[in-house]
Amino acid sequence: MAIQMRRGNAANLDKTKLVAGEIAVCLDEEKVCISQGSGNTIDLATKTDLDNVIANVGAVRVDDGALIFSPAT
């Protein structure tokens, strides 16, 4: 099976037409998502997104297997 990918502006993206596993790149919003089929997608985080999250986290702890983030003060 060939790799499938779509690109264009977010307003023109019809998520219901994406095949499960297909990648979509929204050029105007600088976002990438992967289709799970049936119009459901998962947005991928960028390094900048993660840097912003890390910068705003004061502490991280594990509680019963879950990561708990405390805001920076």
Phi, psi and omega per residue, in radians:
M1 nan 2.359 3.125
A2 -1.360 2.679 3.054
I3 -1.259 2.316 3.120
Q4 -1.915 2.435 -3.118
M5 -2.649 2.514 3.051
R6 -2.184 2.638 3.075
R7 -2.525 2.659 -3.137
G8 2.749 -2.891 3.138
N9 -1.456 2.600 -3.066
A10 -0.997 -0.665 -3.108
A11 -1.113 -0.424 -3.107
N12 -1.666 -0.026 -3.102
L13 -1.467 2.050 3.064
D14 -1.753 1.721 -3.059
K15 -1.082 -0.394 -3.137
T16 -1.246 -0.281 3.138
K17 -1.604 -0.131 3.140
L18 -1.314 2.433 3.076
V19 -1.506 2.545 3.118
A20 -0.912 2.235 -3.131
G21 1.608 -0.150 -3.134
E22 -1.311 2.494 -3.127
I23 -1.711 2.413 3.060
A24 -2.202 2.323 3.125
V25 -2.001 2.098 3.083
C26 -1.648 1.824 -3.029
L27 -1.177 -0.636 -3.102
D28 -1.283 -0.560 -3.132
E29 -1.739 -0.051 -3.121
E30 0.922 0.859 3.140
K31 -2.176 2.678 3.077
V32 -2.226 2.393 3.079
C33 -2.364 2.785 3.100
I34 -2.129 2.322 -3.116
S35 -1.375 2.441 3.001
Q36 -1.809 0.067 -3.093
G37 1.594 2.841 3.106
S38 0.967 0.548 3.109
G39 1.423 -0.015 3.120
N40 -1.571 2.332 3.110
T41 -2.311 2.770 3.035
I42 -2.020 2.182 3.066
D43 -1.417 2.367 3.094
L44 -1.568 2.465 3.110
A45 -1.461 2.512 3.061
T46 -1.621 2.929 3.083
K47 -1.043 -0.685 3.120
T48 -1.085 -0.741 3.091
D49 -1.003 -0.839 -3.100
L50 -1.183 -0.665 3.079
D51 -1.049 -0.707 3.120
N52 -1.146 -0.696 3.109
V53 -1.124 -0.832 -3.117
I54 -1.075 -0.693 -3.125
A55 -1.129 -0.441 -3.091
N56 -1.765 0.139 3.131
V57 -1.820 2.208 3.122
G58 -1.509 -0.707 -3.108
A59 -2.663 2.651 3.090
V60 -2.248 2.340 3.070
R61 -2.418 2.806 3.111
V62 -1.833 2.225 3.136
D63 -2.255 1.885 3.132
D64 0.958 0.720 3.091
G65 1.498 -0.069 3.140
A66 -1.846 2.475 3.054
L67 -1.406 2.248 3.127
I68 -1.978 2.124 -3.126
F69 -1.796 2.295 3.036
S70 -1.874 2.373 -3.112
P71 -1.157 2.639 3.079
A72 -1.187 2.577 3.131
T73 -1.830 nan nan
